[in-house]
Amino acid sequence: MKVDVFDTYVVRKNGQLMNFDILVPESSSSDLVYEYGKEYLKLKGEEHQTLTATECRLCHVEQATKTVERLIREQGYYIIELRGCSN
């Protein structure tokens, strides 16, 4: 499965920068990607932080690993935490 990788930067409530990638099936709508990002932010206690095209942009398309593909089929998306994502 090919996936779109959206590079995402969000400023946390404490001012620290979060950087994570949102992986979705290729050609998914941007609005859907933002909804997935907001769902992830809610899980992190950052649900009121801004997530728009300014913070979340398509970076590239890649072939998903079998594990990532399975998880995307189960929940619609997959998050790769890069930095500032730990609680």
Secondary structure, DSSP 4 states (H G I P E B T S, - for coil): -EEEEEEEEEE-TTSPEEEEEEEEETT--HHHHHHHHHHHHHHTT-TTS--STTTEEEEEEEEPPHHHHHHHHHHS-EEEEEES---
